[in-house]
Amino acid sequence: MIGPLYVVTDAQAPLPVPDQVRAAAKGGARIIQIRDKTASDAEIAALLRAILPEMEAMGVCLIVNDRVEVALSVGAHGLHIGQGDGDPLAIRRRLPPGMILGLSVETEDQARLVPPCVDYAGVGPVRATATKPDHAAPTGFAGLARITALLPMPSYAIGGLKPGDAGAVRGAGAVGMAVVSAVTRAPDPVAATRALIAEWKAA
């Protein structure tokens, strides 16, 4: 996949989402997901159209959370869906060749059912997290390892991950770690991104 650090934006963070994206990109993140459960499709589309050319010039893949129509209309690099967002096979048939499709996987049972049309899995939550309070019980690193071992595609760990976790995430077999607050709410998001990538490389 595209680098070991996958940054997910946080619409509730003090820093505006476009600035979160720019900071993560400047810090070296090459895959960034636009996630906002409250904004309208039109608002998400406008944000993406404004920032896509800038990110493409930096070699960054922008992933849209949940919204198939928005991802298709703006020509996003990818789409990430949850377990309740529809059949991955049906959604894949709607996507143009080359568009990345990611799927959230929270349990071993879900992992056994992931179709091969999915490019990567977002596995977790590893820890309980305020950004996904209604999701499955935390997997912990042992559960992350069990789920990752069942999946035929690369896995990004997600859920309450922070500095110091890279070694445990790598040890569990994930290709990278997805973070929200560790970058978007950091005092210096650019430095936080760089530090997380450096930690991964050293782990």
Stockholm file with secondary structure:
# STOCKHOLM 1.0

chainA/1-203         MIGPLYVVTDAQAPLPVPDQVRAAAKGGARIIQIRDKTASDAEIAALLRAILPEMEAMGVCLIVNDRVEVALSVGAHGLHIGQGDGDPLAIRRRLPPGMILGLSVETEDQARLVPPCVDYAGVGPVRATATKPDHAAPTGFAGLARITALLPMPSYAIGGLKPGDAGAVRGAGAVGMAVVSAVTRAPDPVAATRALIAEWKAA
#=GR chainA/1-203 SS CCCSEEEECCTTSSSCHHHHHHHHHHTTCCEEEECCSSSCHHHHHHHHHHHHHHHHHTTCEEEEESCHHHHHHHTCSEEEECTTSCCHHHHHHHSCTTCEEEEEECSHHHHHTCCTTCSEEEECCSSCCTTSTTSCCCCHHHHHHHHHHHCSSCEEEESSCCTTCHHHHHHTTCSEEEESHHHHTSSSHHHHHHHHHHHHHHC
#=GC SS_cons         CCCSEEEECCTTSSSCHHHHHHHHHHTTCCEEEECCSSSCHHHHHHHHHHHHHHHHHTTCEEEEESCHHHHHHHTCSEEEECTTSCCHHHHHHHSCTTCEEEEEECSHHHHHTCCTTCSEEEECCSSCCTTSTTSCCCCHHHHHHHHHHHCSSCEEEESSCCTTCHHHHHHTTCSEEEESHHHHTSSSHHHHHHHHHHHHHHC
//
